[in-house]
Amino acid sequence: MKILVVGGGGREHTIIKKLRENREIEKIYALPGNGGIAADAECVNIGAKDIPAIVDFAVSNKIDFAVVAPDDPLVLGAVDALEEKGIPCFGPRANAAIIEGSKVFSKNLMKKYSIPTAEYEVFDNIEAAMEYVKVCPIPTVIKADGLALGKGVIIAMTRDEAVAGLKTIMEDKVFGKSGDQVVIEEFLEGPEVSVLAFTDGKTLKPMVSSMDHKRAGDNDTGLNTGGMGTVAPNPYYTKELADECMKTIFMPTVNAMNAEGRTFRGCLYFGLMITKKGPKVIEYNCRFGDPETQVVLPLLESDLFTVMKATRDGTLAETEVKFADKAACCVIMASKGYPSHYDKGAVITIPEEIRASVYVAGAALDESGRLVTSGGRVLGAVAVEDELKDAVKAAYKLVEKIHFDTEYYRRDIGARALAAEVK
């Protein structure tokens, strides 16, 4: 069996390593992949957004199943295009991927179907938005409507910050057309929880909860990033909360998408805030999160390909989705300067005995075949242990064995979760 995985980051490396556990899979192609993925799949230099080229490759190479992992190709209709050629896919069609592709759509969906979320207003005119932030409660949250590499959210602690944020998104267009509309919403407080879930549009099976660390610096300081590390499970996410979320958020979302004629099949990501008034949705993603995937999939005991196929075929209810009763920690090693300016080309040294625990994101192979840095988030070091405190220690021991000249990483991944466990 031949599998194609669209994407080239740490999330895709994690998916590929997990798929390799299925002995029926003979060949995995990664489009475009990266220098680290090249050790586990054949990388093909076709961009994740080049849908015609992806389809041509899949057809000419007789691909049996495709996994479309990143948000951009999903929103652009990669699954639709591949399925039209008879290639079964894991991932939502474009009309369902809009749940991430448009913040305005997702907020309006939640409002229409009474799914708990922050109060909000939508603006497509900067003058009207400016007037609103003069009177709205502060702090407030400003979100670009469309995709923005996970960075289109500004938390404004003052009115001046709100004005500057609106200018950045709507006037300076730092996120391009994604900033043509903005959502300005209520600032929620409480622990954040990420829950990824498999769904075939009828049944939904949540994965292990996780906790992301978005800020670049220790103690959640510095600029927002795509994620500097994760732990799973999230200690704030109790069984009682999980039951409540299933009743008030997860299944209502699946049912709402069906009612809108936008049946969602694939991985649906719920970004949640556990407020004093209960869990509320901060955001939806139409795919596996990154770096949440790096701690969730290593805990999956069921065969990933079998589960993915079930979400596509509508047989998830009869398919086992089992996770180990263990804990995982991922520490992201980044290029110094990320998420702002950073240098590329530093040689990466990873001892052979720990390669199975390393998921590569921003790295390439140079002319000599050496692995070198090529992105901001370079790799994730992942450890799985019986207890979270041991997983954190083990992940940092892995980090100590990996070297590149420009390396930077947070020293406190998991500290917040461990403190919550003590409580």
C-alpha positions in Angstrom: 0.0 0.0 0.0 1.3 3.5 -0.9 0.4 6.5 1.3 0.9 10.2 0.5 1.2 12.7 3.3 0.9 16.4 2.4 3.0 18.7 4.5 6.5 19.2 5.8 6.6 19.9 9.5 6.9 18.3 12.9 3.3 17.3 12.8 3.7 15.5 9.5 6.9 13.7 10.7 4.9 12.5 13.7 2.1 11.2 11.5 4.5 9.5 9.2 6.4 7.7 12.0 3.1 6.5 13.4 1.8 5.3 10.0 5.0 3.3 9.6 3.9 1.1 12.4 1.3 -0.5 10.0 3.0 -3.3 8.1 0.6 -3.1 5.2 2.1 0.3 4.3 5.0 -0.3 1.9 5.7 3.2 0.8 5.1 6.7 2.2 5.6 9.8 0.2 5.9 13.3 1.9 5.0 16.4 -0.2 7.2 18.3 0.4 8.5 16.7 3.6 11.8 18.0 5.1 15.3 16.9 5.8 14.4 14.9 8.9 11.3 13.3 7.3 13.6 12.1 4.5 14.8 9.3 6.9 11.2 8.0 7.2 9.6 8.7 3.9 10.4 9.7 0.3 10.2 13.5 0.1 9.0 15.0 -3.2 9.6 18.7 -3.8 5.9 19.7 -4.4 4.5 22.4 -2.2 1.6 21.7 0.2 -0.5 24.3 -1.6 0.2 23.2 -5.1 -2.9 21.1 -5.4 -2.8 20.4 -9.2 0.7 19.0 -8.8 -0.2 17.0 -5.7 -3.1 15.4 -7.6 -1.0 14.7 -10.6 1.6 13.0 -8.4 -1.0 11.0 -6.6 -2.6 9.7 -9.7 0.6 8.9 -11.6 2.0 7.1 -8.6 -1.2 5.1 -7.9 -1.5 6.4 -4.3 -3.9 4.2 -2.2 -4.6 6.8 0.5 -3.7 10.4 1.1 -3.4 12.3 4.4 -3.7 16.1 4.0 -2.3 17.5 7.2 -1.9 21.3 7.0 -4.6 23.9 7.1 -3.9 25.7 3.8 -4.4 22.8 1.4 -7.4 21.6 3.3 -9.1 25.1 3.1 -8.0 25.3 -0.6 -9.8 22.0 -1.4 -7.0 19.4 -1.6 -9.2 16.6 -0.3 -12.0 17.5 -2.8 -9.5 17.4 -5.7 -7.9 14.1 -4.7 -11.2 12.4 -4.0 -12.5 13.5 -7.4 -9.7 11.4 -8.9 -10.7 8.4 -6.7 -8.0 8.7 -4.1 -9.5 8.3 -0.6 -8.3 10.9 1.9 -8.0 11.7 5.6 -9.1 15.3 6.2 -12.2 17.5 5.6 -13.4 18.8 2.3 -13.1 22.6 1.8 -16.7 23.3 2.8 -16.0 21.8 6.2 -12.4 23.1 6.6 -13.9 26.6 6.6 -14.4 26.0 10.4 -10.8 27.0 10.7 -10.5 28.9 7.4 -12.9 31.6 8.6 -13.1 32.9 12.2 -16.2 34.7 11.3 -17.9 31.5 10.1 -16.9 29.5 13.2 -18.1 32.2 15.6 -21.4 32.6 13.8 -21.8 28.8 13.8 -21.3 28.7 17.6 -23.7 31.5 18.1 -26.4 29.9 15.9 -26.1 26.5 17.6 -25.6 27.8 21.1 -22.1 26.3 21.5 -20.3 28.1 24.4 -17.7 30.7 23.2 -16.6 34.3 24.0 -19.0 37.2 23.1 -17.9 38.9 19.9 -18.4 41.4 17.1 -17.4 41.2 13.5 -16.0 44.1 11.5 -14.9 44.6 7.8 -14.4 48.3 8.2 -11.4 49.6 10.2 -13.2 52.9 11.2 -16.1 51.0 12.7 -13.7 48.6 14.5 -11.7 51.6 15.9 -14.9 53.1 17.3 -15.8 49.8 18.9 -12.5 49.3 20.7 -12.9 52.8 22.3 -15.9 51.4 24.3 -15.5 47.6 24.5 -14.3 45.9 27.7 -10.5 45.8 28.0 -8.6 43.5 27.7 -10.0 42.3 24.4 -9.0 39.8 21.7 -8.6 40.7 18.0 -8.5 37.9 15.5 -7.9 38.1 11.7 -10.7 36.2 10.0 -8.6 33.9 7.8 -5.5 31.7 8.2 -2.4 33.4 9.5 0.1 30.6 10.4 -1.4 30.5 13.9 -0.3 34.1 14.6 -3.4 36.1 13.6 -4.5 36.7 17.2 -3.7 39.8 19.2 -4.5 40.1 22.9 -4.9 43.8 23.6 -4.4 44.7 27.3 -5.0 48.4 26.7 -7.0 50.5 24.2 -3.8 51.7 22.6 -2.8 48.1 22.0 -6.2 47.4 20.5 -5.9 50.3 18.1 -2.3 49.2 17.1 -3.5 45.7 16.6 -6.3 46.7 14.3 -3.9 48.8 12.2 -1.5 45.9 12.0 -4.2 43.5 10.7 -6.6 45.7 8.7 -4.4 48.6 7.5 -0.9 47.2 7.3 -2.3 43.8 6.1 0.5 41.8 7.8 -1.7 38.7 7.3 -2.8 39.7 3.8 -6.5 39.1 2.9 -6.9 37.2 6.1 -7.3 40.6 7.7 -10.1 41.9 5.5 -12.4 41.0 8.4 -11.7 40.8 12.1 -13.4 39.3 15.1 -13.2 41.3 18.2 -14.1 39.2 21.2 -14.4 39.0 24.9 -11.2 38.2 26.8 -11.7 34.9 28.6 -9.7 33.7 31.6 -8.8 30.3 32.8 -6.6 27.3 31.9 -6.3 26.5 28.2 -6.8 22.9 26.9 -6.3 21.4 23.5 -8.4 18.5 22.5 -8.0 16.8 19.1 -10.7 14.4 18.0 -11.3 11.9 15.2 -14.7 12.2 13.6 -16.4 10.7 10.6 -19.3 13.2 10.8 -21.4 10.9 12.9 -19.2 9.6 15.7 -16.5 11.6 17.5 -13.7 10.0 19.5 -11.5 12.5 21.4 -7.8 12.0 21.7 -5.7 12.6 24.9 -5.9 16.3 26.0 -2.8 18.4 25.8 -1.4 21.8 26.9 0.5 24.0 24.5 3.1 26.7 25.4 2.7 29.5 22.9 5.0 32.2 24.1 8.6 32.3 23.0 10.1 32.8 26.5 10.0 31.1 29.9 7.1 31.8 32.2 4.9 32.6 29.1 6.8 35.8 28.2 7.8 37.1 24.8 6.2 36.9 21.4 3.5 34.4 20.4 4.8 31.5 18.4 3.4 28.4 16.7 4.1 26.5 19.9 7.3 26.0 22.0 6.3 22.7 23.5 3.4 20.5 24.8 2.5 18.0 27.4 -0.3 15.4 27.5 -2.6 14.8 29.2 -3.6 18.2 30.4 -4.2 18.0 34.2 -6.9 20.7 34.1 -9.0 18.5 31.8 -10.9 16.2 34.2 -13.3 13.4 33.3 -16.2 15.6 34.4 -15.0 18.3 32.0 -14.6 15.8 29.2 -18.1 14.6 29.7 -19.4 18.2 29.7 -17.4 19.1 26.6 -18.8 16.1 24.7 -22.4 17.2 25.5 -22.1 20.9 25.1 -19.3 21.4 22.5 -18.0 18.3 20.7 -21.1 16.6 19.4 -23.0 19.9 19.0 -20.3 21.1 16.7 -20.4 17.9 14.6 -24.2 18.1 14.4 -24.1 21.8 13.6 -21.7 21.2 10.6 -24.1 18.4 9.4 -27.0 20.8 9.7 -25.1 23.3 7.6 -24.4 20.7 4.9 -20.7 20.8 5.8 -20.1 17.3 7.2 -16.7 17.2 8.9 -14.5 14.1 8.5 -11.0 14.0 9.8 -9.3 15.5 12.8 -11.3 18.3 14.5 -9.2 20.4 17.0 -10.9 22.1 19.9 -9.0 25.0 21.6 -10.8 25.4 24.9 -10.7 27.8 27.8 -11.9 26.4 31.2 -13.6 29.5 32.6 -15.5 30.0 35.8 -18.7 29.6 33.8 -17.5 26.3 32.3 -15.6 25.3 29.1 -15.8 27.6 26.1 -14.4 27.3 22.6 -11.5 29.7 21.8 -10.9 28.3 18.3 -11.4 25.3 16.0 -8.8 23.8 13.7 -9.6 21.5 10.8 -6.5 19.3 11.4 -4.0 18.0 13.8 -2.4 20.7 15.9 1.3 21.3 15.9 3.0 20.6 18.3 0.1 18.9 20.0 0.3 16.0 17.6 3.9 15.3 18.8 2.6 14.3 22.3 -0.8 12.9 21.4 0.1 10.4 18.6 2.9 8.7 20.5 0.3 7.8 23.2 -2.0 6.2 20.6 -2.0 2.4 20.9 -4.5 1.8 18.1 -3.3 1.7 14.5 -3.4 5.2 13.1 -4.0 4.2 9.5 -7.0 2.0 10.5 -8.5 4.9 12.5 -7.9 7.4 9.6 -9.5 5.1 7.1 -12.5 4.7 9.5 -13.0 8.5 9.6 -13.1 8.6 5.8 -15.4 5.5 5.5 -17.9 6.4 8.2 -17.0 3.4 10.4 -15.5 5.1 13.4 -18.1 3.9 15.8 -16.9 0.3 15.2 -13.2 1.2 15.3 -11.2 1.1 18.5 -9.3 4.3 19.4 -7.2 3.5 22.4 -4.6 5.6 24.1 -1.9 4.6 26.7 -2.4 5.6 30.3 0.9 7.5 30.2 2.2 11.0 29.8 4.2 12.7 27.1 6.3 15.9 26.8 7.5 17.6 23.7 10.2 20.3 23.9 10.6 22.4 20.8 14.2 23.4 19.8 14.0 26.5 17.8 16.4 28.8 15.9 17.6 31.7 18.2 15.5 34.8 17.3 12.3 32.9 16.4 9.6 34.0 15.8 11.3 37.1 14.5 14.6 37.0 12.5 16.7 33.9 12.7 19.7 32.4 10.8 19.5 29.2 8.8 22.1 26.6 7.8 23.4 25.5 11.3 24.4 21.8 11.3 22.1 19.6 13.5 23.6 16.7 15.5 21.2 14.0 16.7 22.6 10.8 18.1 21.3 7.8 16.3 20.0 6.1 19.5 17.4 8.9 20.1 16.3 9.6 16.5 13.0 7.7 17.1 12.1 10.3 19.8 12.9 13.4 17.6 10.3 14.9 15.2 11.9 17.3 12.7 10.1 20.4 11.5 12.4 23.2 10.1 15.4 21.3 8.7 16.8 20.5 5.3 19.7 18.3 3.9 22.6 20.3 2.6 24.8 19.3 -0.4 26.8 17.0 1.9 23.7 15.3 3.2 24.0 16.9 6.6 20.8 17.9 8.4 20.8 21.7 8.8 18.3 24.3 10.2 15.9 25.8 7.7 13.1 27.2 9.8 12.2 28.8 13.1 10.9 25.7 14.9 13.6 23.2 14.1 12.5 20.0 15.9 10.7 18.5 18.8 12.2 16.2 21.4 9.5 13.9 22.8 9.5 11.5 25.8 6.7 9.2 27.0 6.7 8.0 30.6 4.3 6.7 33.2 4.2 10.0 35.0 4.3 13.5 33.6 7.2 14.6 35.8 9.3 11.8 34.4 8.3 12.6 30.8 9.4 16.2 31.3 12.7 15.2 32.7 13.3 12.6 29.9 12.4 15.2 27.2 15.0 17.6 28.5 17.6 14.8 28.7 16.9 14.3 25.0 17.4 18.0 24.3 20.8 17.9 26.1 22.0 15.3 23.5 20.9 17.4 20.4 23.0 20.2 19.2 23.1 23.1 16.7 24.8 26.4 17.0 21.7 28.6 17.0 19.6 26.4 19.3 17.0 27.9 21.6 14.4 26.3 23.7 12.2 27.1 26.7 13.3 25.6 30.1 9.9 25.4 31.6 7.8 23.2 29.4 5.4 21.2 31.6 6.0 23.4 34.7 2.5 24.8 34.7 1.0 21.3 34.3 3.1 19.9 37.1 2.1 22.7 39.4 -1.6 22.0 38.6 -1.1 18.3 39.4 0.2 19.2 42.8 -3.0 21.2 43.5 
